[in-house]
């Protein structure tokens, strides 16, 4: 799985990054599918798993469009058991 690079200069001032703990073990393809599904939602600018810690996901989103609970609900809607850890 490749590294995701992005410029913070292009992100709105009201973006927030949170950590989501995935409580189940996901294979590489399932992780890629989850990231793609989250990125398909307007308002979520980045979603990526931490290298070597595939149970932790970093999600950056527009806080004027979503709350952290909304983002967690989006993750769970992909049939994944997850918990919100908090902001980065």
PDB file of N, CA, C and O in Angstrom:
ATOM      1  N   UNK A   1       0.840  -1.166   0.000  1.00  0.00           N
ATOM      2  CA  UNK A   1       0.000   0.000   0.000  1.00  0.00           C
ATOM      3  C   UNK A   1       0.885   1.228   0.000  1.00  0.00           C
ATOM      4  O   UNK A   1       1.779   1.347   0.837  1.00  0.00           O
ATOM      5  N   UNK A   2       0.651   2.138  -0.921  1.00  0.00           N
ATOM      6  CA  UNK A   2       1.518   3.291  -1.083  1.00  0.00           C
ATOM      7  C   UNK A   2       1.265   4.375  -0.056  1.00  0.00           C
ATOM      8  O   UNK A   2       0.212   4.433   0.579  1.00  0.00           O
ATOM      9  N   UNK A   3       2.250   5.218   0.087  1.00  0.00           N
ATOM     10  CA  UNK A   3       2.143   6.362   0.981  1.00  0.00           C
ATOM     11  C   UNK A   3       1.249   7.417   0.355  1.00  0.00           C
ATOM     12  O   UNK A   3       1.315   7.633  -0.855  1.00  0.00           O
ATOM     13  N   UNK A   4       0.447   8.056   1.118  1.00  0.00           N
ATOM     14  CA  UNK A   4      -0.418   9.130   0.631  1.00  0.00           C
ATOM     15  C   UNK A   4       0.203  10.464   1.032  1.00  0.00           C
ATOM     16  O   UNK A   4       0.382  10.747   2.217  1.00  0.00           O
ATOM     17  N   UNK A   5       0.526  11.273   0.039  1.00  0.00           N
ATOM     18  CA  UNK A   5       1.081  12.587   0.302  1.00  0.00           C
ATOM     19  C   UNK A   5       0.080  13.638  -0.127  1.00  0.00           C
ATOM     20  O   UNK A   5      -0.584  13.496  -1.154  1.00  0.00           O
ATOM     21  N   UNK A   6      -0.023  14.677   0.652  1.00  0.00           N
ATOM     22  CA  UNK A   6      -0.917  15.759   0.284  1.00  0.00           C
ATOM     23  C   UNK A   6      -0.376  17.064   0.834  1.00  0.00           C
ATOM     24  O   UNK A   6       0.366  17.073   1.817  1.00  0.00           O
ATOM     25  N   UNK A   7      -0.742  18.146   0.211  1.00  0.00           N
ATOM     26  CA  UNK A   7      -0.304  19.466   0.635  1.00  0.00           C
ATOM     27  C   UNK A   7      -1.343  20.064   1.569  1.00  0.00           C
ATOM     28  O   UNK A   7      -2.525  20.131   1.231  1.00  0.00           O
ATOM     29  N   UNK A   8      -0.904  20.495   2.737  1.00  0.00           N
ATOM     30  CA  UNK A   8      -1.851  21.100   3.667  1.00  0.00           C
ATOM     31  C   UNK A   8      -2.212  22.517   3.236  1.00  0.00           C
ATOM     32  O   UNK A   8      -3.173  23.094   3.746  1.00  0.00           O
ATOM     33  N   UNK A   9      -1.446  23.084   2.296  1.00  0.00           N
ATOM     34  CA  UNK A   9      -1.760  24.415   1.806  1.00  0.00           C
ATOM     35  C   UNK A   9      -3.106  24.443   1.086  1.00  0.00           C
ATOM     36  O   UNK A   9      -3.763  25.484   1.070  1.00  0.00           O
ATOM     37  N   UNK A  10      -3.533  23.335   0.493  1.00  0.00           N
ATOM     38  CA  UNK A  10      -4.775  23.275  -0.260  1.00  0.00           C
ATOM     39  C   UNK A  10      -5.979  22.921   0.600  1.00  0.00           C
ATOM     40  O   UNK A  10      -7.098  22.856   0.090  1.00  0.00           O
ATOM     41  N   UNK A  11      -5.780  22.696   1.871  1.00  0.00           N
ATOM     42  CA  UNK A  11      -6.876  22.293   2.742  1.00  0.00           C
ATOM     43  C   UNK A  11      -7.468  23.499   3.455  1.00  0.00           C
ATOM     44  O   UNK A  11      -6.744  24.430   3.806  1.00  0.00           O
ATOM     45  N   UNK A  12      -8.767  23.488   3.669  1.00  0.00           N
ATOM     46  CA  UNK A  12      -9.415  24.618   4.351  1.00  0.00           C
ATOM     47  C   UNK A  12      -8.951  24.734   5.799  1.00  0.00           C
ATOM     48  O   UNK A  12      -8.481  23.766   6.397  1.00  0.00           O
ATOM     49  N   UNK A  13      -9.092  25.939   6.348  1.00  0.00           N
ATOM     50  CA  UNK A  13      -8.701  26.183   7.741  1.00  0.00           C
ATOM     51  C   UNK A  13      -9.529  25.391   8.730  1.00  0.00           C
ATOM     52  O   UNK A  13      -9.118  25.205   9.876  1.00  0.00           O
ATOM     53  N   UNK A  14     -10.674  24.927   8.309  1.00  0.00           N
ATOM     54  CA  UNK A  14     -11.570  24.211   9.211  1.00  0.00           C
ATOM     55  C   UNK A  14     -11.461  22.697   9.047  1.00  0.00           C
ATOM     56  O   UNK A  14     -12.422  21.971   9.301  1.00  0.00           O
ATOM     57  N   UNK A  15     -10.296  22.224   8.625  1.00  0.00           N
ATOM     58  CA  UNK A  15     -10.118  20.769   8.535  1.00  0.00           C
ATOM     59  C   UNK A  15      -9.549  20.239   9.847  1.00  0.00           C
ATOM     60  O   UNK A  15      -8.791  20.918  10.540  1.00  0.00           O
ATOM     61  N   UNK A  16      -9.932  19.018  10.162  1.00  0.00           N
ATOM     62  CA  UNK A  16      -9.536  18.356  11.401  1.00  0.00           C
ATOM     63  C   UNK A  16      -9.074  16.955  11.043  1.00  0.00           C
ATOM     64  O   UNK A  16      -9.596  16.341  10.112  1.00  0.00           O
ATOM     65  N   UNK A  17      -8.092  16.448  11.782  1.00  0.00           N
ATOM     66  CA  UNK A  17      -7.641  15.071  11.572  1.00  0.00           C
ATOM     67  C   UNK A  17      -7.888  14.281  12.849  1.00  0.00           C
ATOM     68  O   UNK A  17      -7.545  14.717  13.947  1.00  0.00           O
ATOM     69  N   UNK A  18      -8.490  13.109  12.680  1.00  0.00           N
ATOM     70  CA  UNK A  18      -8.769  12.239  13.820  1.00  0.00           C
ATOM     71  C   UNK A  18      -8.123  10.868  13.597  1.00  0.00           C
ATOM     72  O   UNK A  18      -7.755  10.502  12.481  1.00  0.00           O
ATOM     73  N   UNK A  19      -8.003  10.133  14.692  1.00  0.00           N
ATOM     74  CA  UNK A  19      -7.508   8.762  14.645  1.00  0.00           C
ATOM     75  C   UNK A  19      -8.683   7.837  14.941  1.00  0.00           C
ATOM     76  O   UNK A  19      -9.407   8.018  15.921  1.00  0.00           O
ATOM     77  N   UNK A  20      -8.855   6.846  14.075  1.00  0.00           N
ATOM     78  CA  UNK A  20      -9.894   5.832  14.248  1.00  0.00           C
ATOM     79  C   UNK A  20      -9.206   4.489  14.443  1.00  0.00           C
ATOM     80  O   UNK A  20      -8.324   4.116  13.670  1.00  0.00           O
ATOM     81  N   UNK A  21      -9.613   3.771  15.473  1.00  0.00           N
ATOM     82  CA  UNK A  21      -9.064   2.442  15.753  1.00  0.00           C
ATOM     83  C   UNK A  21      -9.981   1.402  15.124  1.00  0.00           C
ATOM     84  O   UNK A  21     -11.164   1.327  15.455  1.00  0.00           O
ATOM     85  N   UNK A  22      -9.435   0.607  14.222  1.00  0.00           N
ATOM     86  CA  UNK A  22     -10.168  -0.490  13.600  1.00  0.00           C
ATOM     87  C   UNK A  22      -9.938  -1.716  14.476  1.00  0.00           C
ATOM     88  O   UNK A  22      -8.799  -2.152  14.644  1.00  0.00           O
ATOM     89  N   UNK A  23     -11.000  -2.271  15.029  1.00  0.00           N
ATOM     90  CA  UNK A  23     -10.847  -3.325  16.032  1.00  0.00           C
ATOM     91  C   UNK A  23     -10.730  -4.723  15.433  1.00  0.00           C
ATOM     92  O   UNK A  23     -10.612  -5.706  16.164  1.00  0.00           O
ATOM     93  N   UNK A  24     -10.762  -4.811  14.126  1.00  0.00           N
ATOM     94  CA  UNK A  24     -10.600  -6.114  13.484  1.00  0.00           C
ATOM     95  C   UNK A  24      -9.426  -6.063  12.516  1.00  0.00           C
ATOM     96  O   UNK A  24      -9.026  -4.988  12.070  1.00  0.00           O
ATOM     97  N   UNK A  25      -8.888  -7.205  12.202  1.00  0.00           N
ATOM     98  CA  UNK A  25      -7.766  -7.283  11.280  1.00  0.00           C
ATOM     99  C   UNK A  25      -8.280  -7.262   9.844  1.00  0.00           C
ATOM    100  O   UNK A  25      -9.107  -8.090   9.460  1.00  0.00           O
ATOM    101  N   UNK A  26      -7.783  -6.304   9.048  1.00  0.00           N
ATOM    102  CA  UNK A  26      -8.202  -6.174   7.657  1.00  0.00           C
ATOM    103  C   UNK A  26      -7.027  -6.459   6.732  1.00  0.00           C
ATOM    104  O   UNK A  26      -5.902  -6.033   6.991  1.00  0.00           O
ATOM    105  N   UNK A  27      -7.294  -7.169   5.673  1.00  0.00           N
ATOM    106  CA  UNK A  27      -6.270  -7.412   4.663  1.00  0.00           C
ATOM    107  C   UNK A  27      -6.010  -6.148   3.857  1.00  0.00           C
ATOM    108  O   UNK A  27      -6.744  -5.166   3.965  1.00  0.00           O
ATOM    109  N   UNK A  28      -4.963  -6.184   3.053  1.00  0.00           N
ATOM    110  CA  UNK A  28      -4.573  -5.007   2.279  1.00  0.00           C
ATOM    111  C   UNK A  28      -5.681  -4.523   1.346  1.00  0.00           C
ATOM    112  O   UNK A  28      -5.938  -3.321   1.269  1.00  0.00           O
ATOM    113  N   UNK A  29      -6.334  -5.432   0.643  1.00  0.00           N
ATOM    114  CA  UNK A  29      -7.394  -5.030  -0.279  1.00  0.00           C
ATOM    115  C   UNK A  29      -8.563  -4.390   0.462  1.00  0.00           C
ATOM    116  O   UNK A  29      -9.124  -3.395   0.003  1.00  0.00           O
ATOM    117  N   UNK A  30      -8.927  -4.957   1.598  1.00  0.00           N
ATOM    118  CA  UNK A  30     -10.032  -4.403   2.385  1.00  0.00           C
ATOM    119  C   UNK A  30      -9.692  -3.009   2.900  1.00  0.00           C
ATOM    120  O   UNK A  30     -10.551  -2.127   2.924  1.00  0.00           O
ATOM    121  N   UNK A  31      -8.426  -2.805   3.317  1.00  0.00           N
ATOM    122  CA  UNK A  31      -7.996  -1.472   3.763  1.00  0.00           C
ATOM    123  C   UNK A  31      -8.083  -0.476   2.610  1.00  0.00           C
ATOM    124  O   UNK A  31      -8.562   0.644   2.788  1.00  0.00           O
ATOM    125  N   UNK A  32      -7.623  -0.881   1.436  1.00  0.00           N
ATOM    126  CA  UNK A  32      -7.680   0.001   0.267  1.00  0.00           C
ATOM    127  C   UNK A  32      -9.125   0.346  -0.093  1.00  0.00           C
ATOM    128  O   UNK A  32      -9.418   1.486  -0.453  1.00  0.00           O
ATOM    129  N   UNK A  33     -10.024  -0.629   0.003  1.00  0.00           N
ATOM    130  CA  UNK A  33     -11.439  -0.391  -0.292  1.00  0.00           C
ATOM    131  C   UNK A  33     -12.049   0.592   0.707  1.00  0.00           C
ATOM    132  O   UNK A  33     -12.843   1.456   0.336  1.00  0.00           O
ATOM    133  N   UNK A  34     -11.673   0.452   1.956  1.00  0.00           N
ATOM    134  CA  UNK A  34     -12.191   1.340   2.995  1.00  0.00           C
ATOM    135  C   UNK A  34     -11.722   2.773   2.767  1.00  0.00           C
ATOM    136  O   UNK A  34     -12.513   3.712   2.860  1.00  0.00           O
ATOM    137  N   UNK A  35     -10.445   2.939   2.472  1.00  0.00           N
ATOM    138  CA  UNK A  35      -9.900   4.270   2.188  1.00  0.00           C
ATOM    139  C   UNK A  35     -10.616   4.886   0.985  1.00  0.00           C
ATOM    140  O   UNK A  35     -11.000   6.054   1.028  1.00  0.00           O
ATOM    141  N   UNK A  36     -10.796   4.119  -0.075  1.00  0.00           N
ATOM    142  CA  UNK A  36     -11.464   4.624  -1.277  1.00  0.00           C
ATOM    143  C   UNK A  36     -12.909   5.025  -0.975  1.00  0.00           C
ATOM    144  O   UNK A  36     -13.377   6.053  -1.464  1.00  0.00           O
ATOM    145  N   UNK A  37     -13.610   4.236  -0.184  1.00  0.00           N
ATOM    146  CA  UNK A  37     -15.001   4.549   0.155  1.00  0.00           C
ATOM    147  C   UNK A  37     -15.101   5.844   0.950  1.00  0.00           C
ATOM    148  O   UNK A  37     -16.030   6.625   0.741  1.00  0.00           O
ATOM    149  N   UNK A  38     -14.168   6.082   1.849  1.00  0.00           N
ATOM    150  CA  UNK A  38     -14.187   7.309   2.639  1.00  0.00           C
ATOM    151  C   UNK A  38     -13.853   8.519   1.783  1.00  0.00           C
ATOM    152  O   UNK A  38     -14.467   9.576   1.928  1.00  0.00           O
ATOM    153  N   UNK A  39     -12.888   8.366   0.899  1.00  0.00           N
ATOM    154  CA  UNK A  39     -12.483   9.484   0.048  1.00  0.00           C
ATOM    155  C   UNK A  39     -13.566   9.853  -0.961  1.00  0.00           C
ATOM    156  O   UNK A  39     -13.564  10.968  -1.483  1.00  0.00           O
ATOM    157  N   UNK A  40     -14.478   8.948  -1.242  1.00  0.00           N
ATOM    158  CA  UNK A  40     -15.569   9.237  -2.171  1.00  0.00           C
ATOM    159  C   UNK A  40     -16.592  10.199  -1.579  1.00  0.00           C
ATOM    160  O   UNK A  40     -17.425  10.736  -2.309  1.00  0.00           O
ATOM    161  N   UNK A  41     -16.542  10.424  -0.281  1.00  0.00           N
ATOM    162  CA  UNK A  41     -17.463  11.349   0.376  1.00  0.00           C
ATOM    163  C   UNK A  41     -16.891  12.755   0.329  1.00  0.00           C
ATOM    164  O   UNK A  41     -15.750  12.974   0.736  1.00  0.00           O
ATOM    165  N   UNK A  42     -17.669  13.707  -0.163  1.00  0.00           N
ATOM    166  CA  UNK A  42     -17.224  15.090  -0.105  1.00  0.00           C
ATOM    167  C   UNK A  42     -17.051  15.491   1.343  1.00  0.00           C
ATOM    168  O   UNK A  42     -17.866  15.124   2.189  1.00  0.00           O
ATOM    169  N   UNK A  43     -16.022  16.226   1.635  1.00  0.00           N
ATOM    170  CA  UNK A  43     -15.772  16.656   3.009  1.00  0.00           C
ATOM    171  C   UNK A  43     -14.693  15.859   3.708  1.00  0.00           C
ATOM    172  O   UNK A  43     -14.104  16.343   4.675  1.00  0.00           O
ATOM    173  N   UNK A  44     -14.419  14.651   3.248  1.00  0.00           N
ATOM    174  CA  UNK A  44     -13.297  13.870   3.773  1.00  0.00           C
ATOM    175  C   UNK A  44     -12.156  14.041   2.779  1.00  0.00           C
ATOM    176  O   UNK A  44     -12.231  13.566   1.646  1.00  0.00           O
ATOM    177  N   UNK A  45     -11.098  14.725   3.212  1.00  0.00           N
ATOM    178  CA  UNK A  45     -10.015  15.056   2.290  1.00  0.00           C
ATOM    179  C   UNK A  45      -8.946  13.980   2.204  1.00  0.00           C
ATOM    180  O   UNK A  45      -8.394  13.746   1.129  1.00  0.00           O
ATOM    181  N   UNK A  46      -8.646  13.324   3.315  1.00  0.00           N
ATOM    182  CA  UNK A  46      -7.681  12.222   3.287  1.00  0.00           C
ATOM    183  C   UNK A  46      -8.109  11.137   4.258  1.00  0.00           C
ATOM    184  O   UNK A  46      -8.739  11.404   5.282  1.00  0.00           O
ATOM    185  N   UNK A  47      -7.757   9.926   3.920  1.00  0.00           N
ATOM    186  CA  UNK A  47      -7.964   8.772   4.793  1.00  0.00           C
ATOM    187  C   UNK A  47      -6.831   7.810   4.498  1.00  0.00           C
ATOM    188  O   UNK A  47      -6.605   7.444   3.345  1.00  0.00           O
ATOM    189  N   UNK A  48      -6.122   7.402   5.533  1.00  0.00           N
ATOM    190  CA  UNK A  48      -4.998   6.489   5.335  1.00  0.00           C
ATOM    191  C   UNK A  48      -4.725   5.710   6.614  1.00  0.00           C
ATOM    192  O   UNK A  48      -4.984   6.182   7.721  1.00  0.00           O
ATOM    193  N   UNK A  49      -4.201   4.516   6.434  1.00  0.00           N
ATOM    194  CA  UNK A  49      -3.794   3.693   7.574  1.00  0.00           C
ATOM    195  C   UNK A  49      -2.358   4.036   7.938  1.00  0.00           C
ATOM    196  O   UNK A  49      -1.545   4.353   7.070  1.00  0.00           O
ATOM    197  N   UNK A  50      -2.053   3.970   9.224  1.00  0.00           N
ATOM    198  CA  UNK A  50      -0.692   4.226   9.686  1.00  0.00           C
ATOM    199  C   UNK A  50       0.212   3.072   9.241  1.00  0.00           C
ATOM    200  O   UNK A  50      -0.138   1.906   9.425  1.00  0.00           O
ATOM    201  N   UNK A  51       1.360   3.389   8.664  1.00  0.00           N
ATOM    202  CA  UNK A  51       2.280   2.323   8.264  1.00  0.00           C
ATOM    203  C   UNK A  51       2.673   1.470   9.475  1.00  0.00           C
ATOM    204  O   UNK A  51       3.013   1.997  10.535  1.00  0.00           O
ATOM    205  N   UNK A  52       2.622   0.164   9.304  1.00  0.00           N
ATOM    206  CA  UNK A  52       2.972  -0.836  10.316  1.00  0.00           C
ATOM    207  C   UNK A  52       2.007  -0.877  11.495  1.00  0.00           C
ATOM    208  O   UNK A  52       2.195  -1.669  12.418  1.00  0.00           O
ATOM    209  N   UNK A  53       0.989  -0.043  11.477  1.00  0.00           N
ATOM    210  CA  UNK A  53      -0.061  -0.070  12.509  1.00  0.00           C
ATOM    211  C   UNK A  53      -1.399  -0.021  11.778  1.00  0.00           C
ATOM    212  O   UNK A  53      -2.116   0.979  11.820  1.00  0.00           O
ATOM    213  N   UNK A  54      -1.709  -1.113  11.119  1.00  0.00           N
ATOM    214  CA  UNK A  54      -2.865  -1.151  10.236  1.00  0.00           C
ATOM    215  C   UNK A  54      -4.196  -1.134  10.968  1.00  0.00           C
ATOM    216  O   UNK A  54      -5.249  -1.167  10.332  1.00  0.00           O
ATOM    217  N   UNK A  55      -4.168  -1.083  12.288  1.00  0.00           N
ATOM    218  CA  UNK A  55      -5.404  -0.955  13.053  1.00  0.00           C
ATOM    219  C   UNK A  55      -5.737   0.515  13.336  1.00  0.00           C
ATOM    220  O   UNK A  55      -6.794   0.819  13.888  1.00  0.00           O
ATOM    221  N   UNK A  56      -4.829   1.426  12.955  1.00  0.00           N
ATOM    222  CA  UNK A  56      -5.052   2.852  13.169  1.00  0.00           C
ATOM    223  C   UNK A  56      -5.209   3.565  11.834  1.00  0.00           C
ATOM    224  O   UNK A  56      -4.405   3.388  10.919  1.00  0.00           O
ATOM    225  N   UNK A  57      -6.247   4.366  11.739  1.00  0.00           N
ATOM    226  CA  UNK A  57      -6.536   5.090  10.504  1.00  0.00           C
ATOM    227  C   UNK A  57      -6.595   6.585  10.820  1.00  0.00           C
ATOM    228  O   UNK A  57      -7.231   7.002  11.788  1.00  0.00           O
ATOM    229  N   UNK A  58      -5.925   7.382   9.990  1.00  0.00           N
ATOM    230  CA  UNK A  58      -5.977   8.831  10.105  1.00  0.00           C
ATOM    231  C   UNK A  58      -6.959   9.345   9.069  1.00  0.00           C
ATOM    232  O   UNK A  58      -6.867   9.009   7.889  1.00  0.00           O
ATOM    233  N   UNK A  59      -7.888  10.156   9.516  1.00  0.00           N
ATOM    234  CA  UNK A  59      -8.902  10.705   8.611  1.00  0.00           C
ATOM    235  C   UNK A  59      -8.952  12.214   8.809  1.00  0.00           C
ATOM    236  O   UNK A  59      -9.171  12.701   9.918  1.00  0.00           O
ATOM    237  N   UNK A  60      -8.745  12.951   7.714  1.00  0.00           N
ATOM    238  CA  UNK A  60      -8.854  14.412   7.737  1.00  0.00           C
ATOM    239  C   UNK A  60     -10.152  14.785   7.036  1.00  0.00           C
ATOM    240  O   UNK A  60     -10.461  14.282   5.956  1.00  0.00           O
ATOM    241  N   UNK A  61     -10.902  15.676   7.672  1.00  0.00           N
ATOM    242  CA  UNK A  61     -12.216  16.037   7.148  1.00  0.00           C
ATOM    243  C   UNK A  61     -12.521  17.498   7.422  1.00  0.00           C
ATOM    244  O   UNK A  61     -11.859  18.145   8.233  1.00  0.00           O
ATOM    245  N   UNK A  62     -13.528  18.004   6.738  1.00  0.00           N
ATOM    246  CA  UNK A  62     -13.999  19.373   6.891  1.00  0.00           C
ATOM    247  C   UNK A  62     -14.995  19.392   8.046  1.00  0.00           C
ATOM    248  O   UNK A  62     -16.071  18.802   7.948  1.00  0.00           O
ATOM    249  N   UNK A  63     -14.646  20.062   9.128  1.00  0.00           N
ATOM    250  CA  UNK A  63     -15.511  20.057  10.319  1.00  0.00           C
ATOM    251  C   UNK A  63     -16.785  20.869  10.130  1.00  0.00           C
ATOM    252  O   UNK A  63     -17.688  20.807  10.965  1.00  0.00           O
ATOM    253  N   UNK A  64     -16.867  21.631   9.041  1.00  0.00           N
ATOM    254  CA  UNK A  64     -18.121  22.329   8.754  1.00  0.00           C
ATOM    255  C   UNK A  64     -19.117  21.417   8.052  1.00  0.00           C
ATOM    256  O   UNK A  64     -20.301  21.741   7.961  1.00  0.00           O
ATOM    257  N   UNK A  65     -18.646  20.281   7.559  1.00  0.00           N
ATOM    258  CA  UNK A  65     -19.526  19.320   6.896  1.00  0.00           C
ATOM    259  C   UNK A  65     -19.813  18.093   7.763  1.00  0.00           C
ATOM    260  O   UNK A  65     -20.902  17.523   7.696  1.00  0.00           O
ATOM    261  N   UNK A  66     -18.834  17.689   8.578  1.00  0.00           N
ATOM    262  CA  UNK A  66     -18.947  16.471   9.376  1.00  0.00           C
ATOM    263  C   UNK A  66     -18.493  16.719  10.801  1.00  0.00           C
ATOM    264  O   UNK A  66     -17.701  17.623  11.069  1.00  0.00           O
ATOM    265  N   UNK A  67     -19.001  15.912  11.701  1.00  0.00           N
ATOM    266  CA  UNK A  67     -18.450  15.834  13.056  1.00  0.00           C
ATOM    267  C   UNK A  67     -17.593  14.574  13.109  1.00  0.00           C
ATOM    268  O   UNK A  67     -17.619  13.767  12.180  1.00  0.00           O
ATOM    269  N   UNK A  68     -16.846  14.404  14.174  1.00  0.00           N
ATOM    270  CA  UNK A  68     -16.037  13.193  14.308  1.00  0.00           C
ATOM    271  C   UNK A  68     -16.941  11.958  14.362  1.00  0.00           C
ATOM    272  O   UNK A  68     -16.578  10.898  13.851  1.00  0.00           O
ATOM    273  N   UNK A  69     -18.103  12.095  14.972  1.00  0.00           N
ATOM    274  CA  UNK A  69     -19.046  10.978  15.043  1.00  0.00           C
ATOM    275  C   UNK A  69     -19.571  10.621  13.657  1.00  0.00           C
ATOM    276  O   UNK A  69     -19.773   9.446  13.351  1.00  0.00           O
ATOM    277  N   UNK A  70     -19.795  11.644  12.810  1.00  0.00           N
ATOM    278  CA  UNK A  70     -20.220  11.389  11.426  1.00  0.00           C
ATOM    279  C   UNK A  70     -19.171  10.578  10.677  1.00  0.00           C
ATOM    280  O   UNK A  70     -19.504   9.648   9.943  1.00  0.00           O
ATOM    281  N   UNK A  71     -17.903  10.934  10.864  1.00  0.00           N
ATOM    282  CA  UNK A  71     -16.818  10.208  10.199  1.00  0.00           C
ATOM    283  C   UNK A  71     -16.768   8.770  10.701  1.00  0.00           C
ATOM    284  O   UNK A  71     -16.639   7.837   9.908  1.00  0.00           O
ATOM    285  N   UNK A  72     -16.869   8.590  12.014  1.00  0.00           N
ATOM    286  CA  UNK A  72     -16.881   7.242  12.579  1.00  0.00           C
ATOM    287  C   UNK A  72     -18.052   6.435  12.017  1.00  0.00           C
ATOM    288  O   UNK A  72     -17.898   5.255  11.703  1.00  0.00           O
ATOM    289  N   UNK A  73     -19.202   7.057  11.893  1.00  0.00           N
ATOM    290  CA  UNK A  73     -20.363   6.373  11.321  1.00  0.00           C
ATOM    291  C   UNK A  73     -20.104   5.961   9.876  1.00  0.00           C
ATOM    292  O   UNK A  73     -20.539   4.893   9.445  1.00  0.00           O
ATOM    293  N   UNK A  74     -19.398   6.801   9.128  1.00  0.00           N
ATOM    294  CA  UNK A  74     -19.047   6.457   7.731  1.00  0.00           C
ATOM    295  C   UNK A  74     -18.133   5.239   7.696  1.00  0.00           C
ATOM    296  O   UNK A  74     -18.291   4.363   6.847  1.00  0.00           O
ATOM    297  N   UNK A  75     -17.179   5.185   8.618  1.00  0.00           N
ATOM    298  CA  UNK A  75     -16.291   4.020   8.687  1.00  0.00           C
ATOM    299  C   UNK A  75     -17.113   2.776   9.008  1.00  0.00           C
ATOM    300  O   UNK A  75     -16.979   1.751   8.339  1.00  0.00           O
ATOM    301  N   UNK A  76     -17.951   2.862  10.015  1.00  0.00           N
ATOM    302  CA  UNK A  76     -18.766   1.714  10.429  1.00  0.00           C
ATOM    303  C   UNK A  76     -19.758   1.287   9.350  1.00  0.00           C
ATOM    304  O   UNK A  76     -20.144   0.120   9.287  1.00  0.00           O
ATOM    305  N   UNK A  77     -20.168   2.223   8.507  1.00  0.00           N
ATOM    306  CA  UNK A  77     -21.113   1.878   7.440  1.00  0.00           C
ATOM    307  C   UNK A  77     -20.478   0.958   6.399  1.00  0.00           C
ATOM    308  O   UNK A  77     -21.178   0.395   5.557  1.00  0.00           O
ATOM    309  N   UNK A  78     -19.162   0.805   6.456  1.00  0.00           N
ATOM    310  CA  UNK A  78     -18.445  -0.097   5.550  1.00  0.00           C
ATOM    311  C   UNK A  78     -18.283  -1.485   6.174  1.00  0.00           C
ATOM    312  O   UNK A  78     -17.418  -2.257   5.762  1.00  0.00           O
ATOM    313  N   UNK A  79     -19.109  -1.794   7.157  1.00  0.00           N
ATOM    314  CA  UNK A  79     -19.087  -3.092   7.857  1.00  0.00           C
ATOM    315  C   UNK A  79     -17.751  -3.358   8.541  1.00  0.00           C
ATOM    316  O   UNK A  79     -17.186  -4.448   8.457  1.00  0.00           O
ATOM    317  N   UNK A  80     -17.272  -2.328   9.215  1.00  0.00           N
ATOM    318  CA  UNK A  80     -16.016  -2.411   9.958  1.00  0.00           C
ATOM    319  C   UNK A  80     -16.304  -2.003  11.398  1.00  0.00           C
ATOM    320  O   UNK A  80     -16.977  -1.000  11.637  1.00  0.00           O
ATOM    321  N   UNK A  81     -15.798  -2.774  12.356  1.00  0.00           N
ATOM    322  CA  UNK A  81     -15.932  -2.430  13.757  1.00  0.00           C
ATOM    323  C   UNK A  81     -14.822  -1.439  14.098  1.00  0.00           C
ATOM    324  O   UNK A  81     -13.639  -1.756  13.972  1.00  0.00           O
ATOM    325  N   UNK A  82     -15.209  -0.232  14.533  1.00  0.00           N
ATOM    326  CA  UNK A  82     -14.221   0.822  14.764  1.00  0.00           C
ATOM    327  C   UNK A  82     -14.613   1.666  15.963  1.00  0.00           C
ATOM    328  O   UNK A  82     -15.774   1.705  16.371  1.00  0.00           O
ATOM    329  N   UNK A  83     -13.602   2.349  16.524  1.00  0.00           N
ATOM    330  CA  UNK A  83     -13.794   3.254  17.650  1.00  0.00           C
ATOM    331  C   UNK A  83     -13.011   4.538  17.376  1.00  0.00           C
ATOM    332  O   UNK A  83     -11.942   4.512  16.768  1.00  0.00           O
ATOM    333  N   UNK A  84     -13.554   5.635  17.828  1.00  0.00           N
ATOM    334  CA  UNK A  84     -12.877   6.922  17.709  1.00  0.00           C
ATOM    335  C   UNK A  84     -11.867   7.049  18.834  1.00  0.00           C
ATOM    336  O   UNK A  84     -12.209   6.882  20.004  1.00  0.00           O
ATOM    337  N   UNK A  85     -10.624   7.344  18.483  1.00  0.00           N
ATOM    338  CA  UNK A  85      -9.599   7.594  19.503  1.00  0.00           C
ATOM    339  C   UNK A  85      -9.569   9.074  19.839  1.00  0.00           C
ATOM    340  O   UNK A  85      -9.548   9.437  21.015  1.00  0.00           O
ATOM    341  N   UNK A  86      -9.567   9.934  18.832  1.00  0.00           N
ATOM    342  CA  UNK A  86      -9.594  11.369  19.075  1.00  0.00           C
ATOM    343  C   UNK A  86      -8.821  12.127  18.025  1.00  0.00           C
ATOM    344  O   UNK A  86      -8.368  11.554  17.034  1.00  0.00           O
ATOM    345  N   UNK A  87      -8.670  13.435  18.248  1.00  0.00           N
ATOM    346  CA  UNK A  87      -7.949  14.279  17.273  1.00  0.00           C
ATOM    347  C   UNK A  87      -6.452  14.016  17.328  1.00  0.00           C
ATOM    348  O   UNK A  87      -5.917  13.524  18.322  1.00  0.00           O
ATOM    349  N   UNK A  88      -5.803  14.356  16.240  1.00  0.00           N
ATOM    350  CA  UNK A  88      -4.342  14.212  16.168  1.00  0.00           C
ATOM    351  C   UNK A  88      -3.708  15.416  16.802  1.00  0.00           C
ATOM    352  O   UNK A  88      -2.481  15.512  16.855  1.00  0.00           O
TER     353      UNK A  88
END
